[in-house]
Amino acid sequence: MLAWWELSFYLLASLGFHFYSFYEVYKVSREHEEQLDQEFDLETGTLFGGLKKDRTDFEWSFWMEWGKQRLAWLLLGHLAVSQMANQIARKHRPWILTAYGMWACWCVLGAPGTAMIFLHTVISFCVAQFRSLFLSWLCSLLLLSTLRLQDVEEVKRGWYKTENEYYLLQFTLTVRCLHYTSFSLEFCWQQLPAGCPFYSFPWMMAYVFYYPVFHNGPILSFPDFIGQMQQQGQCSLKVSLSVLARGLGRLFCSWCLAELMVHLMYMHAIYSSAPLLGAVSCWTLGGLALAQVLFFYVKYLVLFGVPALLMRLDGLTPPPLPRCVSTMFSFTGMWRYFDVGLHDFLIRYVYIPVGGSQHGLLGTLFSTAMTFAFVSYWHGGYDYLWSWAALNWLGVTMENGVRRLVETPCVRDSLVKPLKVCSVPSQPIPGTSHVYLI
């Protein structure tokens, strides 16, 4: 452990770099506000003294708009139905929540959208009956590929009056793909006795149509979901209210911080303006990079925090919320701790089945490449996504390569010697051993 004064120095230096670079972005935002308003149509805000709001970030604007329209009310409805079912009919709560999830899906996506999700679920369940991992994966990838077929897209667009409704269906189908894939692969792995009720179509429907995570995640694997749902745990009213109050307080703080960032710093608009981006200082460029990733982190504290809170109130344990990106310094750490649910899915259903690290260096490289290939394809399979996935694969590969190199005895010893403490206490502390770590 470093000395307190050294840790304090690093903390103050880091905060200083962050806030000064953010101040530079703020200055550029104010100086070019009219230009950015004409180019990107900044929204006249009602918060923070009437400051204009950068709404260029599609994901934040999209989910906030849907939240104000219907999703917030439907999530509150889920909370009410779940708590009443827990008090009145605990044994039937999974089926009550399934019925509510299907009704809520009908409310926002209509009959065609609900039928499309139900059809994907039925197809995946039928293919899983063959107990073939290859067929189950092939089915999931083919269903995912139908989301990018132009003719199918035009048909789905015809179901709705606005583009936002179509995009909500696309996002929902993309996230549901991970859920019915999880069920299908677990079904193939299980040696089930006759009449086992858990790996059945009703439980698959309960898993797929669980509404808090229906549109955007986070991802919870089928064994975790069914194990926790079967426990039928019940919290007292006092405990539930305490969890609700703390969760709402954290969500409100995260939402205010995200809104404050898009009101004070027009980072997304500046990022989209090539002439302005080429004219700003290096401090501003650094601030834009920091602001982008930190806003992404705060945004997902809200987008994952809402369903995570509802899951806790339902007696389920959600995946941990994203870790602050300013505390992470590696590609591996970012993938492991930002979206923990997606990371666990990739490890359990892609990386390990392909071979993982059990087949030498080439096998590890291949398994990692296949994992990132799936991530890119699941996100849409666009050209820039393949480049993004390739760069992440390269970063993870280089980090693991350097780690293996450092773990070799000769390199490790050569690095440890200069770092050894010059003076060692003559009287060792009982119960401790002197181990030098890098």
C-alpha positions as CSV (number, residue, x, y, z in Angstrom):
1,M,0.0,0.0,0.0
2,L,1.4,3.4,-1.0
3,A,1.8,6.2,1.6
4,W,-1.3,8.3,2.1
5,W,0.5,11.5,0.9
6,E,1.4,9.7,-2.4
7,L,-2.1,8.5,-3.0
8,S,-3.5,11.9,-2.2
9,F,-1.0,13.5,-4.7
10,Y,-2.1,11.1,-7.4
11,L,-5.8,11.7,-6.7
12,L,-5.4,15.4,-6.8
13,A,-3.3,15.3,-10.0
14,S,-5.9,13.0,-11.7
15,L,-8.8,15.3,-10.7
16,G,-6.9,18.3,-11.8
17,F,-6.3,16.8,-15.3
18,H,-10.0,15.8,-15.5
19,F,-11.5,19.1,-14.5
20,Y,-9.1,21.3,-16.5
21,S,-9.7,19.4,-19.7
22,F,-13.4,19.5,-19.0
23,Y,-13.2,23.2,-18.5
24,E,-11.5,23.5,-22.0
25,V,-14.4,21.6,-23.5
26,Y,-16.9,23.8,-21.7
27,K,-15.2,26.9,-23.1
28,V,-15.3,25.6,-26.6
29,S,-18.9,24.7,-26.1
30,R,-19.8,28.2,-25.1
31,E,-17.7,29.9,-27.8
32,H,-19.3,27.8,-30.6
33,E,-22.8,27.4,-29.2
34,E,-24.5,29.2,-32.0
35,Q,-22.6,27.3,-34.7
36,L,-23.3,24.0,-33.1
37,D,-27.0,25.0,-32.6
38,Q,-27.4,25.7,-36.3
39,E,-25.6,22.5,-37.3
40,F,-27.1,20.1,-34.7
41,D,-30.2,21.8,-33.4
42,L,-29.4,21.9,-29.7
43,E,-32.4,21.5,-27.5
44,T,-33.6,24.5,-25.4
45,G,-33.3,23.0,-21.9
46,T,-35.5,23.7,-18.9
47,L,-32.9,22.6,-16.4
48,F,-29.7,24.2,-15.1
49,G,-30.7,27.8,-15.8
50,G,-32.0,27.3,-19.3
51,L,-28.7,26.0,-20.8
52,K,-29.1,24.4,-24.1
53,K,-28.8,20.6,-24.3
54,D,-26.7,18.5,-26.6
55,R,-29.0,15.7,-27.8
56,T,-26.6,14.3,-30.4
57,D,-26.1,11.1,-28.4
58,F,-28.8,8.9,-29.9
59,E,-28.9,6.3,-27.2
60,W,-29.4,8.7,-24.3
61,S,-32.0,10.8,-26.1
62,F,-33.8,7.6,-27.3
63,W,-34.2,6.0,-24.0
64,M,-35.0,9.2,-22.1
65,E,-37.8,9.9,-24.6
66,W,-39.2,6.4,-24.3
67,G,-38.9,6.6,-20.5
68,K,-41.0,9.7,-20.4
69,Q,-43.6,8.2,-22.8
70,R,-44.3,4.7,-21.6
71,L,-41.4,2.7,-20.2
72,A,-41.2,4.4,-16.8
73,W,-44.9,3.7,-16.2
74,L,-44.7,0.1,-17.4
75,L,-41.7,-0.5,-15.1
76,L,-43.6,1.0,-12.2
77,G,-46.5,-1.4,-13.2
78,H,-44.1,-4.3,-13.0
79,L,-43.0,-3.3,-9.5
80,A,-46.6,-3.1,-8.3
81,V,-47.6,-6.4,-9.9
82,S,-44.5,-8.2,-8.6
83,Q,-45.0,-6.9,-5.0
84,M,-48.7,-7.8,-5.0
85,A,-48.0,-11.3,-6.5
86,N,-45.3,-11.8,-3.9
87,Q,-47.8,-11.1,-1.1
88,I,-50.9,-12.8,-2.5
89,A,-49.7,-15.7,-4.9
90,R,-46.0,-16.3,-4.4
91,K,-46.0,-19.7,-6.0
92,H,-47.5,-18.3,-9.2
93,R,-45.4,-15.1,-9.3
94,P,-43.2,-16.2,-12.3
95,W,-46.3,-16.8,-14.4
96,I,-47.9,-13.5,-13.3
97,L,-44.7,-11.7,-14.2
98,T,-44.6,-13.5,-17.6
99,A,-48.2,-12.4,-18.4
100,Y,-47.4,-8.9,-17.4
101,G,-44.2,-8.9,-19.5
102,M,-46.1,-10.0,-22.6
103,W,-48.8,-7.4,-21.9
104,A,-46.2,-4.6,-21.5
105,C,-44.5,-5.8,-24.7
106,W,-47.9,-5.5,-26.5
107,C,-48.4,-2.0,-25.2
108,V,-45.1,-0.6,-26.6
109,L,-44.5,-2.9,-29.6
110,G,-48.0,-3.8,-30.6
111,A,-49.3,-7.2,-31.8
112,P,-46.8,-7.6,-34.7
113,G,-43.8,-6.8,-32.5
114,T,-44.9,-9.2,-29.7
115,A,-45.6,-11.9,-32.3
116,M,-42.1,-11.5,-33.8
117,I,-40.5,-11.9,-30.3
118,F,-42.7,-14.9,-29.6
119,L,-41.8,-16.4,-33.0
120,H,-38.1,-16.1,-32.4
121,T,-38.5,-17.7,-29.0
122,V,-40.6,-20.6,-30.3
123,I,-38.1,-21.3,-33.2
124,S,-35.1,-21.3,-30.7
125,F,-37.0,-23.6,-28.4
126,C,-37.8,-26.1,-31.2
127,V,-34.2,-26.2,-32.5
128,A,-33.0,-26.7,-28.9
129,Q,-34.9,-30.0,-28.8
130,F,-32.3,-31.5,-31.0
131,R,-29.7,-31.0,-28.2
132,S,-27.1,-29.8,-30.7
133,L,-24.9,-26.8,-29.7
134,F,-24.1,-26.2,-33.4
135,L,-27.7,-26.1,-34.4
136,S,-28.7,-23.9,-31.5
137,W,-25.9,-21.4,-32.3
138,L,-26.7,-21.5,-36.0
139,C,-30.4,-20.8,-35.2
140,S,-29.5,-17.8,-33.0
141,L,-27.1,-16.4,-35.6
142,L,-29.7,-16.8,-38.4
143,L,-32.4,-15.2,-36.3
144,L,-30.0,-12.3,-35.5
145,S,-29.2,-11.9,-39.2
146,T,-32.8,-11.4,-40.1
147,L,-32.7,-8.1,-38.2
148,R,-30.3,-6.8,-40.9
149,L,-32.2,-7.9,-44.0
150,Q,-33.5,-4.9,-45.8
151,D,-36.8,-6.5,-46.9
152,V,-37.6,-7.6,-43.4
153,E,-36.6,-4.1,-42.1
154,E,-39.1,-2.5,-44.4
155,V,-41.9,-4.8,-43.3
156,K,-41.2,-4.0,-39.7
157,R,-41.1,-0.3,-40.4
158,G,-44.5,-0.6,-41.9
159,W,-45.9,-1.8,-38.6
160,Y,-45.2,1.5,-36.8
161,K,-45.8,5.2,-37.3
162,T,-42.4,6.4,-36.1
163,E,-38.7,5.3,-36.4
164,N,-38.4,5.2,-32.7
165,E,-40.9,2.4,-32.4
166,Y,-39.1,0.4,-35.1
167,Y,-35.7,0.9,-33.3
168,L,-37.2,-0.2,-30.0
169,L,-38.3,-3.4,-31.6
170,Q,-34.8,-3.9,-33.1
171,F,-33.1,-3.3,-29.7
172,T,-35.5,-5.6,-28.0
173,L,-35.0,-8.4,-30.5
174,T,-31.2,-8.0,-30.3
175,V,-31.2,-8.3,-26.5
176,R,-33.8,-11.2,-26.5
177,C,-31.4,-13.1,-28.8
178,L,-28.9,-13.5,-25.9
179,H,-31.7,-14.7,-23.6
180,Y,-33.1,-17.5,-25.8
181,T,-29.6,-18.4,-26.8
182,S,-28.7,-18.9,-23.1
183,F,-31.7,-21.1,-22.6
184,S,-31.0,-23.2,-25.7
185,L,-27.4,-23.8,-24.9
186,E,-28.2,-24.7,-21.3
187,F,-30.9,-27.0,-22.5
188,C,-28.4,-28.8,-24.7
189,W,-25.9,-29.2,-21.9
190,Q,-28.4,-30.6,-19.3
191,Q,-28.9,-34.3,-18.9
192,L,-32.6,-33.8,-17.9
193,P,-34.7,-36.5,-16.3
194,A,-38.1,-37.0,-17.8
195,G,-40.7,-34.4,-16.8
196,C,-38.2,-31.9,-15.4
197,P,-40.2,-28.7,-15.2
198,F,-37.4,-26.1,-15.2
199,Y,-36.1,-26.4,-18.8
200,S,-39.5,-26.2,-20.3
201,F,-41.2,-23.7,-22.6
202,P,-43.1,-21.9,-19.8
203,W,-39.9,-21.2,-18.0
204,M,-38.3,-20.1,-21.2
205,M,-41.2,-17.6,-21.7
206,A,-40.8,-16.4,-18.1
207,Y,-37.1,-15.8,-18.8
208,V,-37.5,-14.1,-22.1
209,F,-40.4,-11.9,-21.1
210,Y,-39.1,-10.8,-17.7
211,Y,-39.8,-7.1,-18.2
212,P,-37.2,-5.1,-16.2
213,V,-34.4,-6.4,-18.6
214,F,-36.7,-6.8,-21.6
215,H,-35.6,-3.9,-23.8
216,N,-32.0,-3.2,-22.9
217,G,-30.5,-5.6,-20.3
218,P,-28.5,-6.2,-18.3
219,I,-27.9,-9.8,-19.2
220,L,-28.7,-12.5,-16.6
221,S,-28.0,-16.1,-17.7
222,F,-30.8,-18.7,-17.5
223,P,-29.4,-20.8,-14.7
224,D,-29.0,-17.6,-12.5
225,F,-32.5,-16.4,-13.4
226,I,-34.2,-19.7,-12.7
227,G,-32.2,-20.4,-9.6
228,Q,-33.0,-17.1,-8.0
229,M,-36.6,-17.1,-9.1
230,Q,-37.1,-20.5,-7.6
231,Q,-35.8,-19.3,-4.2
232,Q,-39.0,-17.3,-3.7
233,G,-37.2,-15.0,-1.3
234,Q,-39.4,-12.4,0.4
235,C,-38.1,-9.1,1.9
236,S,-39.9,-7.2,4.6
237,L,-41.7,-4.0,3.6
238,K,-39.1,-2.0,5.6
239,V,-36.2,-3.6,3.7
240,S,-37.9,-3.2,0.4
241,L,-38.5,0.5,1.0
242,S,-34.9,1.0,2.1
243,V,-33.6,-0.7,-1.1
244,L,-36.0,1.4,-3.1
245,A,-35.0,4.7,-1.4
246,R,-31.3,4.1,-1.8
247,G,-31.6,2.9,-5.4
248,L,-33.8,5.9,-6.4
249,G,-31.3,8.3,-4.7
250,R,-28.4,6.8,-6.7
251,L,-30.3,6.8,-9.9
252,F,-31.4,10.5,-9.4
253,C,-27.7,11.5,-8.8
254,S,-26.5,9.6,-11.9
255,W,-29.3,11.1,-14.1
256,C,-28.6,14.6,-12.9
257,L,-24.8,14.2,-13.6
258,A,-25.5,12.9,-17.1
259,E,-27.9,15.7,-17.8
260,L,-25.4,18.3,-16.4
261,M,-22.7,16.9,-18.7
262,V,-24.8,17.3,-21.9
263,H,-25.9,20.8,-20.8
264,L,-22.4,22.1,-20.0
265,M,-20.3,20.2,-22.6
266,Y,-21.5,19.7,-26.1
267,M,-19.0,16.8,-26.6
268,H,-21.1,14.7,-28.9
269,A,-21.9,17.7,-31.2
270,I,-18.2,18.8,-31.3
271,Y,-17.1,15.2,-32.0
272,S,-19.5,15.2,-35.0
273,S,-18.1,18.5,-36.4
274,A,-14.9,17.8,-38.3
275,P,-13.8,21.4,-38.8
276,L,-14.3,22.3,-35.2
277,L,-12.6,19.1,-34.0
278,G,-9.5,20.0,-36.1
279,A,-9.3,23.5,-34.7
280,V,-9.4,22.8,-30.9
281,S,-6.5,22.5,-28.6
282,C,-4.9,19.2,-27.4
283,W,-6.3,19.8,-23.9
284,T,-9.8,20.1,-25.4
285,L,-9.2,16.9,-27.4
286,G,-8.2,15.1,-24.2
287,G,-11.3,16.5,-22.4
288,L,-13.5,15.3,-25.3
289,A,-12.2,11.8,-25.0
290,L,-12.6,11.8,-21.2
291,A,-16.0,13.3,-21.4
292,Q,-17.2,10.8,-24.0
293,V,-16.2,7.7,-22.0
294,L,-17.3,9.1,-18.6
295,F,-20.7,10.1,-20.0
296,F,-21.0,6.5,-21.4
297,Y,-20.3,5.2,-17.9
298,V,-22.8,7.5,-16.2
299,K,-25.4,6.8,-18.9
300,Y,-25.2,3.1,-18.2
301,L,-25.4,3.7,-14.5
302,V,-28.9,4.9,-15.3
303,L,-29.9,2.5,-18.1
304,F,-28.7,-0.6,-16.1
305,G,-29.5,0.9,-12.7
306,V,-33.3,1.1,-13.2
307,P,-33.7,-2.7,-14.1
308,A,-31.1,-3.6,-11.5
309,L,-33.2,-1.9,-8.8
310,L,-36.3,-3.7,-9.9
311,M,-34.5,-7.0,-9.9
312,R,-33.4,-6.5,-6.3
313,L,-36.9,-5.7,-5.3
314,D,-38.0,-8.9,-7.0
315,G,-35.5,-10.8,-4.9
316,L,-33.0,-11.3,-7.8
317,T,-29.3,-10.4,-7.8
318,P,-28.4,-8.4,-10.9
319,P,-25.0,-8.2,-12.4
320,P,-22.8,-5.5,-10.8
321,L,-23.2,-2.1,-12.3
322,P,-20.4,-0.8,-14.6
323,R,-17.1,0.2,-12.9
324,C,-15.9,3.8,-13.4
325,V,-13.8,3.9,-16.6
326,S,-11.4,6.4,-15.0
327,T,-10.3,3.6,-12.6
328,M,-9.6,1.1,-15.4
329,F,-6.4,1.0,-17.3
330,S,-6.6,-2.1,-19.6
331,F,-8.7,-3.5,-22.4
332,T,-9.2,-6.7,-20.3
333,G,-10.5,-4.7,-17.3
334,M,-12.9,-2.7,-19.4
335,W,-14.5,-5.8,-20.9
336,R,-14.5,-7.7,-17.6
337,Y,-16.0,-5.0,-15.3
338,F,-18.1,-2.6,-17.5
339,D,-20.9,-4.8,-18.7
340,V,-20.5,-7.8,-16.3
341,G,-23.6,-9.6,-17.6
342,L,-22.4,-9.5,-21.2
343,H,-18.9,-10.5,-20.2
344,D,-20.2,-13.6,-18.3
345,F,-22.4,-14.5,-21.4
346,L,-19.4,-14.3,-23.7
347,I,-17.2,-16.3,-21.4
348,R,-19.8,-19.0,-20.7
349,Y,-21.3,-19.4,-24.2
350,V,-18.6,-18.3,-26.6
351,Y,-15.1,-18.3,-25.3
352,I,-15.1,-21.6,-23.3
353,P,-17.1,-23.7,-25.8
354,V,-14.8,-22.6,-28.6
355,G,-11.8,-23.8,-26.6
356,G,-10.7,-21.0,-24.3
357,S,-7.2,-21.3,-23.0
358,Q,-7.1,-25.1,-22.9
359,H,-5.5,-25.5,-26.4
360,G,-2.4,-23.5,-26.2
361,L,-1.6,-20.0,-27.5
362,L,-3.2,-20.4,-30.9
363,G,-6.3,-21.8,-29.3
364,T,-6.5,-18.8,-27.0
365,L,-6.1,-16.4,-29.8
366,F,-8.7,-18.1,-31.9
367,S,-11.2,-18.2,-29.0
368,T,-10.7,-14.6,-28.2
369,A,-11.1,-13.6,-31.9
370,M,-14.4,-15.6,-32.1
371,T,-15.7,-13.9,-29.0
372,F,-15.0,-10.4,-30.4
373,A,-16.4,-11.4,-33.8
374,F,-19.7,-12.4,-32.1
375,V,-19.7,-9.1,-30.2
376,S,-19.3,-7.2,-33.4
377,Y,-21.9,-9.2,-35.2
378,W,-24.4,-8.9,-32.3
379,H,-24.0,-5.1,-32.3
380,G,-24.9,-4.9,-36.0
381,G,-21.9,-6.1,-38.0
382,Y,-21.1,-2.8,-39.6
383,D,-17.6,-2.1,-40.9
384,Y,-16.6,0.3,-38.1
385,L,-17.7,-2.4,-35.6
386,W,-15.4,-5.0,-37.1
387,S,-12.5,-2.5,-36.9
388,W,-13.5,-1.7,-33.3
389,A,-13.6,-5.4,-32.4
390,A,-10.3,-6.1,-34.1
391,L,-8.6,-3.3,-32.2
392,N,-10.0,-4.6,-28.9
393,W,-8.9,-8.1,-29.7
394,L,-5.4,-6.8,-30.5
395,G,-5.3,-4.8,-27.2
396,V,-6.4,-7.8,-25.1
397,T,-3.9,-10.0,-26.9
398,M,-1.0,-7.6,-26.4
399,E,-1.9,-7.3,-22.7
400,N,-2.0,-11.0,-22.2
401,G,1.2,-11.4,-24.1
402,V,3.0,-8.9,-21.9
403,R,1.6,-10.4,-18.8
404,R,2.9,-13.9,-19.8
405,L,6.3,-12.4,-20.6
406,V,6.5,-10.6,-17.2
407,E,5.5,-13.8,-15.4
408,T,8.6,-15.6,-16.8
409,P,11.2,-16.0,-14.0
410,C,14.0,-14.1,-15.7
411,V,12.0,-11.1,-16.6
412,R,10.2,-11.1,-13.3
413,D,13.4,-11.2,-11.3
414,S,15.0,-8.4,-13.4
415,L,11.9,-6.2,-12.6
416,V,11.7,-7.1,-9.0
417,K,15.3,-6.3,-8.0
418,P,15.1,-2.5,-8.7
419,L,11.8,-2.3,-6.8
420,K,13.0,-4.1,-3.6
421,V,13.0,-2.0,-0.5
422,C,16.5,-1.0,0.4
423,S,16.1,-1.5,4.2
424,V,14.3,-4.6,5.6
425,P,13.2,-4.6,9.3
426,S,15.5,-6.7,11.3
427,Q,12.6,-8.1,13.4
428,P,9.9,-9.5,11.1
429,I,6.4,-9.0,12.1
430,P,4.9,-12.3,13.4
431,G,2.5,-14.0,11.0
432,T,3.8,-12.2,7.9
433,S,6.1,-13.0,5.1
434,H,8.2,-10.7,3.0
435,V,6.9,-11.0,-0.6
436,Y,7.7,-8.4,-3.2
437,L,5.0,-7.8,-5.8
438,I,5.1,-5.9,-9.0
